[in-house]
Amino acid sequence: MALAKQQALEMLESEDLLGLGMEAHQMRLKKNDPRVVTYQIDRNINYTNFCTEYCYLLEFEEIYKKIEEMLELGGTGILLQGGLHPDLQIGYYQNLLRSLKTRYPQVHLHCFSAPEILSIAEVSEISIRETIERLMDAGLQSIPGGGAEILDDEVRARIARLKCTSDEWEEVHRIAHSLGLRTTATMMFGCGEQLRHRVNHFERIRRIQEDTGGFTAFIPWIFAAENTALGKKVQETTAVDYLKTLAVSRLYLDNIDHIQSSWLTPGIKVCQVGLQFGADDVGSILIEENVVFAAGVKNRTNEGELRRIISDAGFIPAQRDTLYRCYALK
C-alpha cells in the first residue's frame, strides 16, 4: 500500500527513529537481494564551471586523462556535468560525447542534469526532445538527477532561482523516459525547506515513476552548508534527520527499485547506518567531486572502505554499473 502524503509527514515528524528504520528495512529486503549491497566506481567530471564571472572549459585531452585514471581503478562510467555555459550549442556536446564513445566504447556516459539540458536547448534554439535525441545519438546513455534540489517552487524561488522550475525538471526527465533513456532522481534537503516540501518532492517523483518507470534510483543527500551563502542562514541537518528522510523515501517511493545511502555529506558512518534504514546501495567512490568539496565537505572514500562498511553491516558488497546491473561479487 502506497503511503499517503499525510502519513509520510507524520513519519518525518515522528520520534520513533528505530521503528521507522525497521519498517523501511523490511521493504528494502523485499525489493532487493537481501544479501547484497551495491556500490559503483565512476568519476565526476565537471567539464565547465558555473560561469558567473568567467567560463572555463576542460580540453577533451584533460577529460580523456581523467577517464584513463578512472579505468585504472576499475571504473565503468563517468558522470559528466557542468555549469550553464551561455555560448555552447548542441554541436559541442555532440562532439564531446562522440569523441568519448569512440575512444572509450566501454564507458557508460551518464551526463548533463536537467538544467544543463534546458540550457543547451535554449542556447541551440531547439526543443528539449530534439536536444535529448541528438545527445543520445552521440552516445548519451543516461541522465543524472542533479538540479532537483527540492522539487517545490516555494523552496526553489529561494535557493535555486537560476536553475529551473520543478515542472521543467520533470519535463526533461519525462521526455528522457519516453525516449527510453533511464535517469536517476535526487533530493538535496536541509536547505531551509519544511518537511511538507520534502513530501511534495517525494510525491512528484513517485508520480513520474508511476507514469514512466524510468528512474533507476532515488538518491537523497544533505545540503553542504559550510562555505555557502545559504549555509549561513540554515540549521545544519542532523544524522537523525538524514536517516529518517532516507527511511521515508524508501517507504514512499515503493515504485523505485533502489535507494542510495550517501556518504559524501553525512559521512561514512551514517552511510553505513543507512543500510538498515532502507538503502541497498552506497553510491560511488566519486574519484573526483568538486562542487560539494568546494562547499567545505572534505569526506573522501575508496573502494576498499565502501566494501568494508558494507561487509561490516552484514551484507555482501557487489560492484555495479550506472544502471544498477551487478558486475562482480568479488
Order of alpha helices (4+ residues) and beta strands (2+ residues): alpha-alpha-beta-beta-alpha-beta-alpha-beta-alpha-alpha-beta-alpha-alpha-beta-alpha-beta-alpha-beta-alpha-beta-alpha-alpha-beta-beta
